[in-house]
Amino acid sequence: MLKTRITEMLGIEYPIICGGMQYVSNAELVAAVSNAGGMGMLAVGNFGSKEELRDEIRKIKTLTDKPFGVNVTFMPVLEFVDREGMMDTAIEEGASAFETSGRISEEHVQRIKKGNAKHIHKVARVRDARTAERLGADAVVIVGYECGGIPPMDEITTFIQVPLVVGAVNIPVIAGGGIGDARGFVAALALGAEGVLMGTRFMATRESLIHSNAKEAMVNAKETDTICVMRSLGIMERTLKTEVSQKVVEMEKKGATLEELIPLIIGKKVQEAFETGDLHTGILPCGQITGLINEVPTVKEVIDDMVSGAEDILNRLTRMIRAG
Ligand SMILES: Cc1cc2nc3c(=O)[nH]c(=O)nc-3n(C[C@H](O)[C@H](O)[C@H](O)COP(=O)(O)O)c2cc1C
């Protein structure tokens, strides 16, 4: 047990959240994180209809009786999804928290509150954290440039983002981006965060549904083996450095248009690459923490190691301070 405003708010044992990951989060991963004492978030972007989402949530409920959440992305990339309908379905099915990202409105926040769920909004800029607080979010996640998925365009790292946001808002802050073990966990708490949100670390676990080739590629990847694509489109995505992602960056440098880039970056290809393990098919979102990932443990092993490792680190720091 590790008590912060986040554990209290979400009714969980440890302030460790698995961020929603399109093409990666499924019932097994979400339930495994919740069962291990954290909170898993199911990404609605995985589902073409409310019925599909409902089925997957029902599956989560057969796998855990612990609280779980749902991720809803308000990025332009998911405009075709009936996000409001998906939110209502998740509430009906008992999701107790929402992790949102992108441009939310007051109406979205109210929808979550009416459903008696907690609202965590994920941002990549200090000013967006202030806006989230003003709109009524219960907590905010701030991600740094290291993160998998969509990093801040201005390239500010987690170490700088977290204390800035902690100083800017009164609601609890969760740190995301580049966290994958006890060291990152303790560092985030030391920076003033009251919890951590991780994506990449949980991708390379036994329960994650991606193909073993993708997990192996992550284990073999160095910290320099990720690359940001789509910068020219004004919304970046950090991905594994593969032939496809490097080609995208090359094309962008030569002034490629969105229409020219779409065949390479389209979600269907990402999904195909994760499912088939053919890493030449599409881009593979992944954070820099992949450089610190050397094995594919279970979710429970990841979380247990973070919690017991945090205690060891704190004992070491206490001894250092007392010796000084
Ligand atoms: C494969 C992948 C898919 C993701 N999909 C989503 C998504 O659908 N919605 C969202 O808000 N964030 C998404 N993210 C971001 C994660 O939820 C989380 O913010 C990020 O992974 C944290 O950084 P880390 O990877 O360094 O731990 C995704 C990240 C990855 C790696």
The ligand as an ORCA input file, in Angstrom:
! r2SCAN-3c Opt
* xyz 0 1
  C       1.419      1.867    -28.647
  C       0.886      3.060    -27.915
  C      -0.425      3.440    -28.115
  C      -0.948      4.539    -27.418
  N      -2.261      4.874    -27.604
  C      -2.789      5.887    -26.873
  C      -4.169      6.198    -26.963
  O      -4.943      5.554    -27.680
  N      -4.640      7.240    -26.221
  C      -3.819      7.974    -25.385
  O      -4.295      8.915    -24.728
  N      -2.512      7.687    -25.280
  C      -1.988      6.661    -25.983
  N      -0.657      6.328    -25.824
  C       0.146      7.032    -24.806
  C       0.181      6.239    -23.480
  O      -1.100      6.128    -22.918
  C       1.107      6.935    -22.444
  O       0.735      8.294    -22.289
  C       2.576      6.869    -22.848
  O       2.887      5.595    -23.352
  C       3.465      7.170    -21.638
  O       4.800      7.195    -21.971
  P       5.769      5.889    -21.883
  O       5.453      5.093    -23.082
  O       7.140      6.467    -21.896
  O       5.450      5.157    -20.627
  C      -0.118      5.268    -26.523
  C       1.215      4.876    -26.343
  C       1.723      3.779    -27.017
  C       3.151      3.381    -26.765
*
